[in-house]
Structures are given as structure tokens and as C-alpha cells.
Amino acid sequence: MQNRKKNMIETNDVLLVHEQDQPIGEMEKLDAQYQDHLHRALSVFILNEQGELLPQ
């Protein structure tokens, strides 16, 4: 499992899921978005004390 996670991070892959959120495969993030596949995603926003967004 650890190797799979590391590989997904290195290749920018996302986990594809079906309508009940069960994993069904992996795909490169941009391909999954352009082909309108359901996938798990997480966004993190970091703000400084002035409320400014830290660019990623």
C-alpha cells in the first residue's frame, strides 16, 4: 500500500471511484478531469496572518 501511495504522488495520479465511492482504478489527474471521471480529491489552502493565500 505504501509503495502505491508513493507512486501515485510521484506520477500525479488520482484514485478513480464509482458512484458509491468505491475505488475502481487510477489515472493521471488531468486526464481524469478532462475525461470527467469521478475521482477522490483534496485541496489545502494555507493563509498567512494577513489572510493572503500561499501559492502552491
C-alpha positions in Angstrom: 0.0 0.0 0.0 2.8 2.4 0.9 4.5 1.9 -2.5 1.2 2.5 -4.3 0.7 5.8 -2.5 4.3 6.9 -3.2 3.9 6.0 -6.9 0.6 8.0 -7.1 2.2 11.1 -5.7 5.3 10.8 -8.0 3.1 10.5 -11.1 0.3 12.9 -10.0 -2.3 10.1 -10.3 -5.7 10.2 -8.6 -7.9 7.3 -7.4 -10.9 6.7 -9.6 -14.1 5.8 -7.9 -17.7 4.8 -8.9 -20.9 6.4 -7.7 -20.7 4.8 -4.3 -17.1 6.0 -3.8 -15.5 2.5 -4.2 -12.1 2.6 -5.8 -12.0 1.3 -9.4 -8.6 2.3 -10.7 -6.0 5.1 -11.1 -5.4 7.7 -13.7 -3.3 10.8 -14.2 -5.1 13.8 -12.6 -5.6 16.0 -15.6 -6.8 13.0 -17.8 -9.4 12.1 -15.1 -10.6 15.7 -15.0 -10.7 16.2 -18.8 -12.5 12.9 -19.3 -15.0 13.7 -16.5 -14.2 10.6 -14.3 -15.2 10.5 -10.7 -12.1 10.7 -8.5 -11.0 11.5 -5.0 -9.5 14.9 -4.5 -8.3 17.1 -1.6 -7.4 20.7 -1.7 -5.4 22.5 1.0 -5.3 26.3 1.3 -2.7 27.9 3.5 -3.2 31.5 4.6 -0.7 33.8 6.3 -1.7 36.1 9.2 -2.9 38.7 6.8 -5.3 36.2 5.1 -3.2 36.0 2.0 -3.2 32.7 0.1 0.2 30.9 -0.1 0.7 29.9 -3.8 1.2 26.2 -4.4 
